[in-house]
Amino acid sequence: LVGLGGSGRQSMTRLAASIAGYKCYEIELTRGYDYDSFQGDIRQMMRIASVDDNPVVFLFTENQILQEKFLEDVNNILNSGEVPNLW
């Protein structure tokens, strides 16, 4: 979703996911969070969606973009459904 800060994008995304019965998956930034941690979170989300066969919404905000590689991986998921060198 695109919009001004404070316009309720996250709240509406969580509400829509809940109504549709989807699990809302959001990364949790911690001290020392790096690209390997991000890829681990992506792997976990993909396992939930594929192995557990649960529909998932990946909630990713601009505050969580610590490295440009994060955006490249999200772009790959949106374009092809895969992330190179993830597994």
JOJOPE-V9299 format. One record per residue. N is the residue number from 1. RES is the residue in one small letter. SS is DSSP state (helix for helix, strand for strand, loop for the rest). PSI is psi in whole degrees, -180 to 180 (NA if undefined). Layout:
BEGIN
N:RES:SS:PSI  N:RES:SS:PSI
END
This chain:
BEGIN
1:l:loop:147  2:v:loop:138  3:g:loop:174  4:l:loop:152  5:g:loop:140  6:g:loop:10  7:s:loop:1  8:g:loop:21  9:r:helix:-47  10:q:helix:-43  11:s:helix:-44  12:m:helix:-36  13:t:helix:-45  14:r:helix:-41  15:l:helix:-47  16:a:helix:-41  17:a:helix:-43  18:s:helix:-45  19:i:helix:-39  20:a:helix:-9  21:g:loop:22  22:y:loop:150  23:k:strand:132  24:c:strand:114  25:y:strand:123  26:e:strand:136  27:i:loop:150  28:e:loop:112  29:l:loop:132  30:t:loop:170  31:r:loop:133  32:g:loop:9  33:y:loop:126  34:d:loop:-169  35:y:helix:-38  36:d:helix:-39  37:s:helix:-41  38:f:helix:-45  39:q:helix:-36  40:g:helix:-40  41:d:helix:-39  42:i:helix:-43  43:r:helix:-45  44:q:helix:-43  45:m:helix:-41  46:m:helix:-35  47:r:helix:-43  48:i:helix:-43  49:a:helix:-35  50:s:helix:-60  51:v:loop:-48  52:d:loop:-12  53:d:loop:44  54:n:loop:133  55:p:loop:139  56:v:strand:141  57:v:strand:125  58:f:strand:110  59:l:strand:114  60:f:loop:117  61:t:loop:166  62:e:helix:-25  63:n:helix:-18  64:q:helix:0  65:i:loop:95  66:l:loop:-28  67:q:loop:152  68:e:helix:-27  69:k:helix:-30  70:f:helix:-46  71:l:helix:-36  72:e:helix:-41  73:d:helix:-41  74:v:helix:-42  75:n:helix:-43  76:n:helix:-39  77:i:helix:-44  78:l:helix:-36  79:n:helix:-43  80:s:helix:-12  81:g:loop:7  82:e:loop:158  83:v:loop:121  84:p:loop:140  85:n:loop:31  86:l:loop:-39  87:w:loop:NA
END
